[in-house]
Amino acid sequence: MTHLQAIAFVMFVLLTVAIAIDLTETLDEVRAHVAETGQALPLVLAQYLSYRAADIVTRLLPMACLAGAFVAELLRHQRMENVILAAAGAGPGMFLASMLWVGGIVGGAQVALEGWLRPAAVFAQTDLGIGSYAHRFRRGESGPRWFLDGNRAIRARVLRDTNPELREVMVFEGVDEPALRSITQADRAIPGATDQEWILENVVVWSPSGGQVLFPVRHDRLVLQFPLRQAHLEYHDIWSFYLPNAALRQIATLEGTPKTADGQTAVARRYLALFLPGVFALLGASLAQAARSGRLIAWWRLLALGTLGYVTLVSVKAFWSLGEIGTMAPLPATTAPLVFALILVMILQIRMNGLPGRR
């Protein structure tokens, strides 16, 4: 219970600081929204802060677990709980069992936050029209953008909406050849009836006829097969870890696109969210235990071990980024920091308590 209380307190402090910083940047937007819509300021503020809280807690819960468990172990040492338990015959197994219980609770919370609460909160904030997400993820037309598939390329404006489409479409065939095989121009492209099917409307196809000169042929509609799904446009230019589960599955299961690695890394993150905060809670507690020198705390060791824990936590996001851009495979990118943290815990526990059966 001490560990959970400390984690909750640290999370509250981090959330309060983050919200305070956020409000210094967005309070004017909140007031402008109130003036424009006529809603009550407390209602809009509460709505906005609840969305921001879901996002902030998702990002900072592993940090709160690391720092909270670290502080909890120092408090237990100060109250001599570890000495009393050791005198009563309690071994390290009791500590590990309690941390497993803590890890299950915070892991369940992280799964809910990563998979459901944060995606819902981020896009609710976007619809509210306040804050950085509202500016970055707002619905509407953007572009022009390029999409590549082998020797084909599409240049178009993207309508990012619940019914997305491509506008002012140009399809170039044979981009890796000395001369283009054809250029297709269309007013827009909308999703077709089957997967990766796009309907081009008001089309002009420019293709050579007996030479290098391109001649136009008009069509009312044409069907284009291209490795894009509706979710790619509806959430265009948005990192996959923000997306709802259904859209994320569409992106992650389509192989060979620039978004595949990003989507698959986000899926791996959601599966491993069950273990991430618990592993760092265990690491934080083990680092604090390793800072003891008899009944005293070696403060220089405490500082060094705390820094090591923080660097390990920061490496998680660094490895995630490598997976998102395709430099590392998604599974190694998401598991490597957790494996390193667990190995570090094992080393610390064996150094302090010895190998099982040899104590």
Buried (B, 14 or more C-beta within 10 A) or exposed (E): EBBBEBBEBBBEEBBEEBBEEBBEEBEEBBEEBBEEEEEEEEEBBEBBBEBBBBBBBBBBBBBBBBBBBBBBBBBBBEEEBBEEBEEEEEEBEEBBEBBEEBBEBBBBBBBBBBBBBBBEBBBBBBEBBBBBBBEEBEBEEEBBBEBEBEEBBBBBBBBBEEEBBBBBBBBBBBEEEEEBBBBBBBBBBBBBEEEBBBBBBBBBBBBEEEEEEBEEEEEEEBEBEBBBBBBBBBBBEBBBBBBBBEBBBBBBEBEEBEBBBBBBBBBBBBBBBBBBBBBBBBBBBBBBBBBBEEEEBBEEBBEBBBEBBBEBBEBBEEBBEBBBEBEBBBBEBBBBBBEBBBEBBEEBBEEEBEEEEEE
